[in-house]
Amino acid sequence: MRWEGDHLMMLDQRELPHREIWLALTTPSEVAGAIRNMTVRGAPAIGIAAAYGMVLAAQQDLDMADADRTLAESRPTAVNLFWALQRMRAHWQSGETRLLEEARAIETQDLAMNLAIGQAGAELIPLEATVLTICNTGALATAGHGTALGIIRSAFSQGKIAHVYACETRPRQQGLRLTAYELLKEGIPFQSIADSVAASLMRQGKVNCVVAGADRIAANGDTANKIGTYMLAVLANYHKVPFYIAAPTSTLDPSLANGDLIPIEERAATELTESEGIPIAPVGTPVFNPAFDVTPGELIDAIVTENGVFRRPYCFA
């Protein structure tokens, strides 16, 4: 994202990796639409986008409560969205300049948190490590550097990473499209894999640890992340492979006692039944397409935030 004075420029992640297209967003409704249709995705990036959406509302003298509501309804699971809107809500009466300062502070602080997460998490990575990850948790999903991918990036800079396995992440393939895109740019050795390959890699002893991001973490450490993360946690637990979650404290939701209370977004059936707009399933196929699942805290060996590494039992209340 790039703030341009009276509009927000946003890289359209739906078009990556083959085309880099920037969109000019001029209203809170356009920002909400970009969040909803996944032009921007990744919990921290969603929160940053929403903050700038509120700046647009102030610039255009729109009803702030309506703009806040529109942005809040764009996606239900990523708590960073609501965290950022709450911060902006405290400055509604202070005017456009103060709101812009707060939006920029949210973006700047997220980058600082990601760098701290990378440094803290790199301590968990052994030398010559092969790391498995899911979805996209890098610069594209944040203000920069990344969370889980930020740990990989920091560990690589320390000479610790031998190889990365990046799950394709069905059905929208954020791992295949976006994580591969970032790893190629960084020169980090990797292979993209089908999600279902993870089990056999662990069985063969080819994975030293799994690092994933988060969209919301409950008080007891239960963590919502991209669908398929819970599967990896179960596999890692069975094969005695350390399983780590990386997220800034803006992703913590101490108001929820456990993961059963986390709202799980359901996405359109076409994400599963079509590929690049081409139907691949029989017409009329019924679909269940949750965007996230919840990994119990008991399966997570460590949660890494900018404040350091936390171990079981978790208590973020």
Buried (B, 14 or more C-beta within 10 A) or exposed (E): BEBEEEBBEBBBBBBBBEEEEEBEBBBBBBBBBBBBEBBBBBBBBBBBBBBBBBBBBBBEEBEBEEBBEBBBEBBBBBBBBBBBBEBBBEBBEEEBEBBBEBBBEBBEBBBBBBBBBBBBBBBBBEEEBBBBBBBBBBBBBBBBBBBBBBBBBBBBBEEBBBBBBBBBBBBBBBBBBBBBBBBEEBEBEBEBBEBEBBBEBBEEEEBBBBBBBBBBBBBBBBBBBBBBBBBBBBBBBEBEBBBBBBBBBBBBBEEBEBBEBBEBBEBEBBBBBBEEEEEEBEEEEEBEBEBBBBBBBEBBBBBBBBEBBBEBEBEBE
